Amino acid sequence: MPSALSKPHRIGLVKPDTAVGIGISLILLVLVAIPMALVVVQAFMPGILQGDLSFAGLGNLSELFHRRLWRVSLMNSLYLAGYTALFGTLIGGALALVRQKCSSVGGTALDLCAWTMLIMPSFIIAQGWILFSVRSGIAAQWLGATWVYDAVFSPPGLVAIMCLKNYPFAYLAITAAMQWHVKEYQHAARLCGAGPLRTLITVRAPLLLPAILSGMVLVFIDTLGDFGLPAALATTYRFPTLPYTIFTAINQSPIRFDLAGVLSVYLMFILVAAVALYLWLLRCSRFDFLTAKAESGHQLVSKNGWIFTAVAFGFIGIALGIPLGSSLLVSLTENIGAGFVVSNLTLGNYAAVLQSGSALKEALANSLQIALIAATASLIVAFLAAYLITFSQFYLNGLINVISTVTLAVPGVILGVGFIFLWNHPWLGALGLNLYGHPFLLVLAGMAGAIPIAIRVLLGAMGQIPHSFMAAAALQGAGLWRRLLTILLPLTLAAFLSAGLASFGSSVFDLAVTSILHPPGYAVLPVVIDRMFQQGLYGESTASTLIAATLTLCLIQTTQVSVRRLFKHLLQTHQADAPKKLASAEVHHA
Amino acid sequence: MKSVTGLFVALLSNVAVASPLVLYTNDFEDIIGDRFTADTGYEIEVVQMSGGNLLARIAAESNNPNWDVVLFDGVGSLHSLDQQGMLKRGVSPDNEQYLTEQGRSLVPESRAWMPAGTTASCVLTYRTDMVSDQPTGFNDLADSQYRGMVGQADPAVAAPAYPCVAWLHYDMGMEQARELYTGILENDLRVFRTNGPTGRALSSGEIAVAMLSSPNAYAMQEAGEPINVVWPEGGAPASSRGVAVQANTEQTEAAEAFVNWILSPETQQFLTDNGGKDGLFLSPVEGVTPLTYGPPKDAVYNVAPADWADEHEAEIKNWFADQAVN
């Protein structure tokens, strides 16, 4: 079969793949590459948007070595992202295993926790931790744990918080990959005398390497590009990172888009290096281990399942309970300074934000609408892009992979500025395509942010599908769309669902892009909540956040349950049979 | 699929047509729109952003501005926009006649903007329950008794924080001001993003002393927080808010009507009475009664000249940012 894979044009894959590839490349160019390129080019050709093509030289690049703030920001970013990728992936992987061993209630709770962390804006999580950890906070005042302040507001403390925020990327990628497994491999290891731990480390984990690496890369780049959490924590503990410094470069007078472009270049360089390493690691070995014996993974409650269930709930208590619990208490409090006493408790914050004609209601409707459209469109694009990267030899695959990965880490505010440069240009205006100031631009920006996330989630699952499955179907005469819909989609349905919901969740609360692109008079959720924060209305902002997050989570969970029920038959029979049928086809072909 | 298509259509039909006058502002966003329309008959779309975001948006739109008028706290930034040719010069509203002497002193030669109010960008604010020896001047903040207990908004991020640092540099000279700040920074100055978090840190006891903008400081005191406000001898560093018209606006008449409206004593009183803590400002026009719990009537406001503040902005902000990292 490898020969069929390495020469796909022999079995007629070239034309449809090329057509799809060109379409996907164009979409990514318009949504991501051109806006980003405009920002970066500003660093070297400051007058380009005015038609001045004169080159200003590379002098700006050396400013990194002259500005102490920039050097410190770079080192802080690498420290935070590096350690968070390592420990966040370990946590995500461990929880994926715990999920298989604990009770179904524990497993569902872990899933819910991961989704909640994923859609929760990082600045809200940070605010919760701040409310818990500051010297006048819950830990010190209620529990007498004054050490919490020094523990949390330190570089290792920030790594811990980032791990608890970003582990879902690894958790979801690994969980999705664990949907299918071949027990024979483990049985063989056990028959050879390997213990459970050795089997896990030497058999199971290596087979899951694509998902683990996908998860680790996702955690790394999301941490590297995260603005909300370091910025929110900076209100208490100054720890500038590259995105934060880029943000300040374009949020002060005089505005320095050129310097923001320079820092973006450095940021992208780190990301490209990370992606290159990731791709190199993947190419070192083959991971298409599924065979006709593959079984759908399900929860295997062991006799000590209660221990794993306890671990799951203990983790949830820390990761979700502390920050959200703190936010919940603030939302139910009239005045933070008055302490958490009965007379200080109120539902007034909820009543205020839910009253008739409130900005929250309008913003919620607008943001959910935008996120739904952006997620649906993103999912289609991402599915095709992940297919191209995994199964085709389209000549722009490397470009698609790099663009989609780099975008994950580029701060939304930079993307927003790039969007303004592109979509507000008089040249496009002359063509009637001036979308700046139009809500539809938020959909495009949401797509630009969501597509890379969806691609990463899908790549982990697709990495496990042997190329021979698709090649065999092609040999039987199945066209591209039929192969995608009847083989690839069913086999990756869990990841497909995860990718769509992750795209939806991430779009709802995208503060950076929406704050710079939202049209005048068009309320969007993150902007409304952030404004309340800026005004110090913690009670109302936390109430708004909890209402919005609960509603979004309910939508996600309802969709997840509905899809799983709707495709229950398919998942149990079609998916289980698919590898066997395809393997059978493979045998016939051989 | 049909529902998604429907949403697309619904979204596309929900076009925000920017036919009314578009105002970019970082203050008074909740109360300006309806009142302006009621008083003048012109429709207005009010877009509120933080100071930094607002400037970023204006810069990003430089090719094709989507705004007609701007109301911004920080005339140094308006001077910068004027130098880039982005503001209409020679604006002469009728209500200019009501300007006070202090207000007239803030009108630039180019007449590219009109003053709309002045606030102290940093007054010494301390917690009475945590500080025994009250600070009397900025030099005191380098004293070891306040180590790690002093906070300030980041001049690179917070719009009113730069005028504070700018005045100190203008007044003391660059070298002496840097010496002062080096001492305060070495005393573990806590730099917060904006005045809001700085005030909340003071409120929660996270810090004991803050260099806080006067609206935040007096609003906190009025709210019953255990704090005291010290107006520095010789006056407080101050920030002036300005209103300006976009150079190439197609709505010149409505835009100039807005500038005129802002300068009317009735509007100034309306903004004072209904702006919440934003209403705690020194009006540039005659006949406005300030809020009772605001700064003393004889308070002195020191605003660094807009051209000087603009010229030294990058240098001062970069120096501060590099020194403030650990």
Interface residues (C-beta under 8 A of the other chain):
Chain A: L49 Q50 R67 R68 L69 V72 S73 V134 R135 S136 G137 A231 A234 T235 T236 R238 P240 T248 I250 N251 Q252 S253 P254 I255 R256 F257 I336 G337 Q369 I370 L372 I373 T376 V413 V417 I420 F421 N424 H425 P426 G429 N434 Y436 G437 H438 P439 F440 V443 S515 I516 P519 P520 G521 Y522 R531 Q534 Q535 G536
Chain B: V4 L7 F8 A10 L11 L12 N14 V15 A16 A18 V22 E45 V46 V47 Q48 M49 S50 G52 N53 L55 A56 R57 A59 A60 E61 S62 N63 N64 N66 G74 G76 S77 S80 D154 A156 V157 Y162 R190 V191 F192 R193 T194 G196 P197 G199 R200 A201 S203 S204 G205 E206 E225 D310 E313 A314 K317 N318 A321 D322 Q323 A324 V325 N326
